Amino acid sequence: MALDSEHDIDPYLLGHYAPVLDERIDHDLEILGDLPEGLVGSYLRNGGNPQFPPIGRYHVFDGDGMVHAVTFDGEGGAHYRNRFVESKGLLAERRAGHALFGGLAEFALPPEELLAEVGFFKNTANTNIIRHGDRLLALMEAAHPTELDSQLRTVGEFTYGGTLQGPMTAHPRMDAATGEMCFFGYSPFPPYLRYHVVSPAGELVRSVDIDVGRSTMMHDFVITDRHVLFFDLPALFDLDRMMAGQAGIHWDGDAGARIGIMPRDGGTADVSWIEIDPCYVFHFMSAQELPDGRIDVVGCRATQMPISFGDDPAPAGDVRPTLHRWLIDPVGGTVRTDQLDDRGGDFPRINDDHSATSYRYGYLGNIAPGAHGELAFNGITKWDLSDDTEQRYDYGDAVYSGEPVFAADPAGTAEDDGWVLNFVTDHDTLTTSLVVLDASDVTGGPVCEVRIPRRVPFGFHGNWMPGLQP
């Protein structure tokens, strides 16, 4: 993508963030070290990758979805492929030869003749890629999911046979014990919040409107085996600002914040709300029920939204997210909030075999020192949440990493038997490797590194999919 002078200084279009435009398949990747025998399947990661220069100010959340996949064949080999998520909006832009849609920082309606075909905005499907009910779904939180086939080709928007009303979060939660998938959708229009459940077979079996009374940007949530927890935080939508071509999301710390606790089989009348200090959380690690009846939630908390949108002023001071724990007493209606670390970190993950149940270990990306107002990670921290101890590993001083994804060892018996996968890009050479760490001891350094024959731009979220062979 050749950038014009209006956008060539945007940091999220340069360096390791810069988009790549070719789609390719590379076999027989170079592997340094010993590839674990148990790694058989594919690591898929999604991210924003604009094909055309933006028509207004660019926001890091705006880019077209591009999925990158590294597949291990079980015979010691690995290959790489990447594809754009071909949304209706992107296909229209390809026909036009240029961008047609505004973004989060500067909203603009597409040409009138596209409104019926595409809608008010482009479903970039750029934030996450999941597998559930034998389907691959690329996600963004403001639209329907987009189904991909095993070769990462776009099938189209997926609505569970027309039963899904409204958008789907980019952060659904799986119940490892039941195989259910729980998710929510938020909207700037009523109903502002809707909760859904999908059966293990991939059928939408439950949808419930939740009365929150306002429209907020709710990026993530958590579930346990008994409860759903919604964090209603003061990142607010303003449709008047949006229609005036300004950012439609702004931070209002005076608007209050609260946690809603709902039984898994409950509805809006069953939600108990508990007020908390204003804060913002993009990502939670997980949640679990404690023997004393409290609910333990761990996530990355900032004192305000740590990234600005459009005309909003940049966050004041250092508001990097740091790891926190919320101990919630649903009966007493109280919350105790404890900061576990004063160093910046985000993109927390666990062994997904322990999702919605008890777990001990979590992994999160270390925000690089000096990364103010920038998404930049350079290492990971493994947390033992039974005693709040840690193991920390930095990939290097001149590298950028991303989300640490856990891949379970199929022969393992302990929760942390497995590996942590992460794309790591060298700042100077702009070359990328998939780095594999031993999840039981991340301080030991790489078990192996898979050299990717192209730079993989910084992206958002992904998953390890055992057995998947595109």
C-alpha positions as CSV (number, residue, x, y, z in Angstrom):
1,M,0.0,0.0,0.0
2,A,1.5,3.3,-1.1
3,L,0.7,5.9,1.5
4,D,-0.1,9.5,0.6
5,S,1.4,12.5,2.5
6,E,-1.7,12.8,4.7
7,H,-1.1,9.4,6.2
8,D,2.6,8.6,5.9
9,I,3.3,9.7,9.4
10,D,0.7,7.5,11.1
11,P,2.7,5.2,13.3
12,Y,0.1,2.3,12.8
13,L,0.9,2.3,9.1
14,L,4.6,2.1,9.4
15,G,7.3,-0.3,10.6
16,H,6.1,-3.6,12.0
17,Y,2.5,-2.3,11.8
18,A,2.7,-1.6,8.1
19,P,0.2,-3.7,6.0
20,V,1.3,-6.5,3.6
21,L,-0.6,-6.9,0.4
22,D,0.3,-10.3,-1.0
23,E,-1.3,-13.6,-0.2
24,R,1.0,-16.6,-0.2
25,I,1.7,-20.2,0.8
26,D,5.2,-21.2,1.8
27,H,6.2,-24.8,2.5
28,D,9.2,-26.3,4.4
29,L,9.8,-23.4,6.7
30,E,13.2,-23.1,8.4
31,I,12.9,-24.3,12.0
32,L,15.6,-23.5,14.6
33,G,15.7,-25.9,17.5
34,D,13.5,-29.0,18.2
35,L,9.9,-28.8,17.1
36,P,7.8,-30.6,19.7
37,E,6.1,-33.8,18.5
38,G,2.9,-32.8,20.2
39,L,2.5,-29.6,18.0
40,V,0.3,-30.9,15.3
41,G,-2.2,-28.5,13.9
42,S,-2.4,-24.8,13.1
43,Y,-1.7,-21.5,14.9
44,L,-4.0,-18.8,13.4
45,R,-3.9,-15.1,14.2
46,N,-6.0,-12.2,12.9
47,G,-5.2,-8.5,12.6
48,G,-6.0,-5.3,10.8
49,N,-4.3,-4.9,7.5
50,P,-5.7,-2.2,5.3
51,Q,-5.4,-2.9,1.5
52,F,-6.0,0.7,0.5
53,P,-4.9,4.1,2.0
54,P,-7.6,5.3,4.4
55,I,-9.8,8.2,3.4
56,G,-9.6,9.8,6.8
57,R,-7.6,9.5,10.0
58,Y,-6.5,5.9,10.5
59,H,-7.2,4.0,13.7
60,V,-5.3,0.8,14.5
61,F,-8.7,-1.0,14.8
62,D,-9.7,-0.1,11.3
63,G,-7.7,-2.3,9.0
64,D,-9.1,-5.1,6.8
65,G,-8.9,-8.5,8.4
66,M,-5.9,-10.7,7.4
67,V,-5.4,-14.2,8.9
68,H,-1.9,-15.6,9.2
69,A,-1.5,-19.4,9.7
70,V,1.4,-21.5,10.6
71,T,0.7,-25.3,10.3
72,F,2.7,-28.1,11.8
73,D,2.1,-31.4,9.8
74,G,3.1,-33.9,12.5
75,E,6.2,-35.0,10.5
76,G,8.5,-32.3,11.6
77,G,7.5,-29.8,8.9
78,A,5.8,-26.4,8.9
79,H,4.2,-24.2,6.3
80,Y,2.7,-20.7,6.3
81,R,-0.2,-19.0,4.5
82,N,-2.1,-15.8,4.8
83,R,-5.3,-14.4,3.3
84,F,-7.4,-11.3,3.5
85,V,-10.9,-11.7,5.0
86,E,-12.9,-10.6,1.9
87,S,-15.7,-8.6,3.3
88,K,-18.4,-7.1,1.2
89,G,-16.8,-3.7,1.9
90,L,-13.4,-4.8,0.8
91,L,-14.7,-6.3,-2.4
92,A,-16.5,-3.1,-3.2
93,E,-13.2,-1.1,-2.5
94,R,-11.4,-3.5,-4.9
95,R,-13.9,-2.7,-7.6
96,A,-13.4,1.0,-7.0
97,G,-9.7,0.8,-6.6
98,H,-9.6,2.8,-3.4
99,A,-11.0,3.1,0.2
100,L,-14.7,3.8,0.5
101,F,-15.3,3.7,4.3
102,G,-14.3,5.9,7.2
103,G,-13.0,4.4,10.4
104,L,-13.3,4.7,14.2
105,A,-11.3,8.0,14.3
106,E,-13.2,9.7,11.5
107,F,-16.5,8.1,10.5
108,A,-17.8,8.5,7.0
109,L,-20.7,6.9,5.3
110,P,-19.9,4.9,2.1
111,P,-21.4,6.0,-1.2
112,E,-25.2,5.8,-1.1
113,E,-25.3,3.0,-3.7
114,L,-23.4,0.7,-1.4
115,L,-25.5,1.1,1.7
116,A,-28.0,-1.6,0.8
117,E,-25.2,-4.0,-0.2
118,V,-22.7,-3.4,2.6
119,G,-24.3,-1.3,5.3
120,F,-23.1,1.8,7.1
121,F,-19.6,0.4,7.8
122,K,-17.2,-2.3,6.7
123,N,-17.3,-5.6,8.6
124,T,-13.5,-6.0,8.7
125,A,-13.6,-9.2,10.7
126,N,-10.1,-8.3,11.9
127,T,-9.9,-8.9,15.6
128,N,-10.0,-12.7,16.3
129,I,-10.2,-16.1,14.6
130,I,-11.9,-19.0,16.4
131,R,-13.1,-22.5,15.8
132,H,-16.4,-23.8,17.2
133,G,-18.9,-26.2,15.9
134,D,-16.5,-27.2,13.1
135,R,-16.5,-23.7,11.7
136,L,-13.8,-21.1,11.5
137,L,-15.1,-17.7,12.3
138,A,-13.3,-14.4,11.9
139,L,-14.6,-11.8,14.3
140,M,-14.9,-8.1,14.9
141,E,-17.2,-6.8,17.7
142,A,-19.5,-4.6,15.7
143,A,-20.8,-7.1,13.1
144,H,-21.8,-10.6,12.4
145,P,-19.0,-13.2,12.3
146,T,-17.4,-14.1,9.0
147,E,-17.0,-17.8,8.1
148,L,-13.8,-19.0,6.5
149,D,-13.0,-22.4,5.0
150,S,-10.0,-24.5,6.0
151,Q,-7.9,-22.8,3.3
152,L,-8.8,-19.4,4.9
153,R,-11.0,-18.5,2.0
154,T,-13.9,-16.3,2.9
155,V,-17.3,-18.0,2.8
156,G,-19.3,-15.0,4.0
157,E,-21.1,-13.5,7.0
158,F,-22.5,-16.2,9.3
159,T,-25.8,-15.7,11.2
160,Y,-26.6,-19.1,12.6
161,G,-29.3,-19.7,10.0
162,G,-30.6,-16.1,10.4
163,T,-31.2,-16.5,14.1
164,L,-28.3,-14.2,15.2
165,Q,-29.7,-10.7,15.7
166,G,-27.1,-8.0,16.1
167,P,-23.3,-8.2,16.3
168,M,-21.1,-10.7,18.0
169,T,-18.2,-9.8,20.3
170,A,-14.7,-10.6,19.1
171,H,-14.1,-12.3,22.5
172,P,-16.6,-15.2,22.9
173,R,-16.0,-17.5,25.9
174,M,-15.9,-21.3,25.6
175,D,-17.0,-23.6,28.4
176,A,-14.4,-26.3,28.3
177,A,-16.6,-28.7,30.3
178,T,-19.8,-28.5,28.2
179,G,-18.4,-27.3,24.8
180,E,-20.9,-24.4,24.8
181,M,-19.8,-21.0,23.4
182,C,-21.1,-17.9,25.2
183,F,-20.9,-14.4,23.7
184,F,-22.6,-11.0,23.7
185,G,-23.2,-8.2,21.3
186,Y,-23.3,-4.5,22.0
187,S,-24.9,-1.8,19.9
188,P,-25.2,2.0,19.8
189,F,-28.9,1.4,19.3
190,P,-31.3,-0.4,21.7
191,P,-31.1,-3.1,22.8
192,Y,-27.7,-2.0,23.8
193,L,-26.6,-5.4,25.1
194,R,-27.6,-8.9,24.1
195,Y,-26.3,-12.3,25.4
196,H,-26.1,-15.5,23.4
197,V,-25.3,-19.2,23.8
198,V,-24.3,-21.6,21.1
199,S,-24.5,-25.4,21.6
200,P,-21.4,-27.6,21.1
201,A,-22.8,-28.6,17.7
202,G,-22.8,-24.9,16.6
203,E,-26.5,-24.0,16.9
204,L,-27.6,-20.7,18.5
205,V,-29.8,-21.9,21.3
206,R,-30.3,-18.8,23.5
207,S,-30.5,-15.0,23.1
208,V,-31.3,-12.6,25.9
209,D,-31.6,-8.8,25.9
210,I,-29.8,-7.3,28.9
211,D,-31.1,-3.9,30.1
212,V,-28.1,-1.6,30.7
213,G,-29.7,1.7,29.9
214,R,-26.8,3.1,27.8
215,S,-24.5,2.2,25.0
216,T,-20.9,1.4,25.9
217,M,-18.0,-0.2,24.1
218,M,-17.9,-3.5,25.9
219,H,-14.9,-5.3,24.4
220,D,-14.7,-8.4,26.6
221,F,-16.5,-10.3,29.4
222,V,-16.1,-13.5,31.4
223,I,-18.1,-16.6,32.4
224,T,-17.8,-19.2,35.0
225,D,-19.6,-22.6,35.2
226,R,-22.4,-20.7,37.1
227,H,-22.3,-17.0,36.1
228,V,-21.9,-14.5,33.4
229,L,-20.2,-11.2,34.3
230,F,-20.6,-8.0,32.3
231,F,-18.3,-5.0,32.9
232,D,-20.3,-1.8,32.1
233,L,-17.5,0.8,31.8
234,P,-17.7,4.5,30.7
235,A,-16.5,4.2,27.1
236,L,-19.7,5.7,25.6
237,F,-21.2,5.9,22.1
238,D,-22.3,9.2,20.7
239,L,-24.3,8.9,17.5
240,D,-24.5,12.6,16.9
241,R,-20.7,12.9,17.0
242,M,-20.4,9.9,14.7
243,M,-22.8,11.3,12.1
244,A,-20.9,14.5,12.2
245,G,-17.8,12.6,11.0
246,Q,-16.2,12.5,14.4
247,A,-15.2,9.5,16.6
248,G,-18.3,7.9,17.9
249,I,-16.7,6.6,21.1
250,H,-15.5,8.8,24.0
251,W,-14.4,8.4,27.6
252,D,-16.5,9.8,30.4
253,G,-15.0,8.9,33.7
254,D,-17.9,10.7,35.5
255,A,-20.5,8.3,34.0
256,G,-19.7,5.6,36.5
257,A,-18.8,1.9,36.2
258,R,-20.3,-1.3,37.4
259,I,-20.1,-5.1,37.2
260,G,-23.2,-7.1,36.3
261,I,-23.5,-10.7,37.6
262,M,-26.1,-13.0,36.0
263,P,-26.7,-16.7,36.4
264,R,-25.7,-18.6,33.3
265,D,-29.4,-19.5,32.7
266,G,-30.7,-16.1,33.8
267,G,-32.0,-13.0,32.1
268,T,-32.0,-9.3,32.6
269,A,-34.2,-9.5,35.7
270,D,-31.6,-11.7,37.3
271,V,-28.6,-9.4,36.9
272,S,-27.1,-7.9,40.0
273,W,-25.1,-4.7,39.5
274,I,-22.3,-3.7,41.8
275,E,-20.7,-0.2,41.4
276,I,-16.9,0.0,41.0
277,D,-14.4,2.8,40.4
278,P,-14.2,4.0,36.8
279,C,-11.7,2.0,34.8
280,Y,-11.4,0.3,31.4
281,V,-10.6,-3.3,30.6
282,F,-10.0,-4.4,27.0
283,H,-9.1,-8.0,28.0
284,F,-9.8,-10.4,30.8
285,M,-7.7,-13.5,31.6
286,S,-10.6,-15.6,33.0
287,A,-12.9,-16.1,36.0
288,Q,-13.6,-18.9,38.4
289,E,-15.9,-19.6,41.3
290,L,-14.2,-19.8,44.8
291,P,-15.2,-22.3,47.5
292,D,-16.5,-19.4,49.7
293,G,-19.0,-18.3,47.1
294,R,-17.0,-15.4,45.7
295,I,-16.1,-15.0,42.0
296,D,-12.4,-14.4,41.1
297,V,-11.9,-12.4,37.9
298,V,-8.4,-11.5,36.6
299,G,-7.8,-9.0,33.8
300,C,-5.8,-6.0,32.6
301,R,-7.2,-2.8,34.1
302,A,-6.4,0.8,33.1
303,T,-7.6,3.9,35.0
304,Q,-9.3,5.0,31.7
305,M,-9.5,3.8,28.2
306,P,-5.8,3.6,27.2
307,I,-6.3,4.4,23.6
308,S,-8.0,7.5,22.1
309,F,-10.5,7.8,19.3
310,G,-10.4,10.7,16.9
311,D,-11.1,14.0,18.5
312,D,-10.8,12.7,22.1
313,P,-7.6,13.9,23.7
314,A,-5.0,11.3,24.2
315,P,-5.1,9.6,27.6
316,A,-3.4,11.7,30.2
317,G,-0.2,10.3,31.7
318,D,0.6,6.7,31.8
319,V,-2.6,4.7,31.7
320,R,-1.2,1.4,30.5
321,P,-3.3,-1.6,31.6
322,T,-1.8,-3.7,34.4
323,L,-2.9,-7.0,35.8
324,H,-5.7,-6.9,38.4
325,R,-7.9,-9.2,40.3
326,W,-11.6,-8.6,41.2
327,L,-12.9,-10.6,44.1
328,I,-16.7,-10.3,43.8
329,D,-19.2,-11.3,46.5
330,P,-22.6,-11.7,44.7
331,V,-24.5,-12.2,48.0
332,G,-23.0,-9.2,49.8
333,G,-22.8,-7.0,46.8
334,T,-19.2,-6.1,47.2
335,V,-16.0,-6.1,45.1
336,R,-12.4,-6.0,46.2
337,T,-10.0,-4.9,43.5
338,D,-6.3,-5.8,43.9
339,Q,-3.4,-4.8,41.6
340,L,-1.2,-7.8,40.9
341,D,1.5,-6.0,38.9
342,D,2.6,-2.4,38.3
343,R,4.2,-3.1,35.0
344,G,2.1,-2.7,31.8
345,G,0.6,-5.9,30.3
346,D,-2.3,-7.0,28.2
347,F,-3.6,-9.8,25.8
348,P,-3.9,-12.3,28.7
349,R,-4.6,-16.0,27.9
350,I,-4.9,-19.3,29.7
351,N,-4.9,-23.0,28.8
352,D,-8.4,-23.0,27.2
353,D,-9.0,-26.5,28.5
354,H,-9.7,-24.7,31.8
355,S,-12.0,-22.0,30.5
356,A,-15.1,-21.3,32.7
357,T,-13.7,-23.6,35.4
358,S,-10.9,-23.6,37.9
359,Y,-7.4,-22.6,36.6
360,R,-4.1,-21.7,38.1
361,Y,-1.8,-20.3,35.3
362,G,-2.2,-17.3,33.0
363,Y,0.0,-15.7,30.4
364,L,0.0,-12.1,29.2
365,G,2.1,-9.9,26.9
366,N,4.5,-7.5,28.5
367,I,4.1,-3.9,27.2
368,A,7.5,-2.7,26.0
369,P,9.0,0.0,28.2
370,G,8.4,3.5,26.8
371,A,5.4,2.3,24.7
372,H,3.0,5.2,25.6
373,G,0.0,5.3,23.4
374,E,1.3,2.5,21.3
375,L,0.5,-1.2,21.1
376,A,3.9,-2.7,21.6
377,F,4.9,-5.9,23.4
378,N,8.3,-7.4,23.8
379,G,7.8,-10.4,26.1
380,I,5.5,-12.5,28.2
381,T,4.8,-13.1,31.9
382,K,3.5,-16.4,33.2
383,W,1.4,-15.9,36.4
384,D,0.8,-18.6,39.0
385,L,-2.5,-17.2,40.4
386,S,-2.5,-19.6,43.3
387,D,0.2,-17.6,45.0
388,D,0.6,-14.6,42.7
389,T,4.1,-15.5,41.6
390,E,5.5,-15.0,38.1
391,Q,7.9,-16.1,35.5
392,R,9.0,-13.4,33.0
393,Y,10.6,-13.7,29.6
394,D,11.6,-11.0,27.2
395,Y,12.1,-11.9,23.6
396,G,14.7,-9.1,23.2
397,D,15.3,-5.4,23.3
398,A,14.7,-4.7,19.6
399,V,11.7,-6.9,18.9
400,Y,7.9,-6.7,18.9
401,S,5.8,-9.6,20.1
402,G,2.0,-10.1,20.5
403,E,-0.5,-12.3,22.2
404,P,0.9,-15.4,24.0
405,V,-1.3,-18.3,22.9
406,F,-1.3,-21.6,24.8
407,A,-1.1,-24.9,22.9
408,A,-1.7,-27.9,25.1
409,D,0.5,-30.9,24.9
410,P,-1.8,-33.8,24.0
411,A,0.4,-36.1,26.1
412,G,0.4,-33.8,29.1
413,T,-1.3,-34.1,32.4
414,A,-0.6,-30.8,34.2
415,E,-2.4,-27.6,33.4
416,D,0.8,-26.0,32.1
417,D,2.0,-28.9,30.0
418,G,2.3,-27.4,26.6
419,W,3.8,-24.4,24.7
420,V,3.3,-20.7,24.3
421,L,3.2,-19.5,20.7
422,N,3.9,-15.9,19.7
423,F,4.8,-14.0,16.5
424,V,8.0,-12.0,17.2
425,T,9.3,-9.4,14.7
426,D,12.8,-7.9,14.7
427,H,12.6,-4.1,14.8
428,D,15.7,-3.6,12.7
429,T,15.4,-6.3,10.0
430,L,11.5,-6.5,10.0
431,T,11.7,-10.3,9.9
432,T,9.2,-12.5,11.8
433,S,9.5,-15.8,13.6
434,L,6.9,-17.9,15.4
435,V,8.6,-18.5,18.7
436,V,7.7,-21.5,20.8
437,L,8.3,-21.5,24.6
438,D,7.8,-24.3,27.1
439,A,4.7,-23.2,29.0
440,S,5.8,-24.9,32.2
441,D,9.0,-22.8,32.3
442,V,9.0,-19.8,30.0
443,T,12.3,-18.5,31.4
444,G,14.1,-21.3,29.6
445,G,13.9,-19.5,26.3
446,P,12.7,-20.8,22.9
447,V,12.2,-24.5,22.4
448,C,12.2,-23.6,18.7
449,E,11.7,-20.8,16.3
450,V,9.9,-21.0,13.0
451,R,11.2,-18.5,10.5
452,I,8.4,-16.9,8.5
453,P,9.5,-15.9,4.9
454,R,7.7,-12.6,5.2
455,R,7.1,-10.0,7.9
456,V,3.9,-10.6,9.8
457,P,2.4,-7.2,10.8
458,F,1.3,-6.6,14.3
459,G,-2.1,-8.1,14.9
460,F,-4.6,-8.9,17.5
461,H,-5.9,-12.3,18.6
462,G,-5.7,-15.9,17.5
463,N,-5.8,-19.5,18.6
464,W,-4.1,-22.8,18.5
465,M,-6.3,-25.3,16.6
466,P,-5.0,-28.9,17.2
467,G,-5.3,-31.1,14.2
468,L,-6.3,-28.4,11.7
469,Q,-4.4,-28.9,8.4
470,P,-5.3,-26.3,5.8
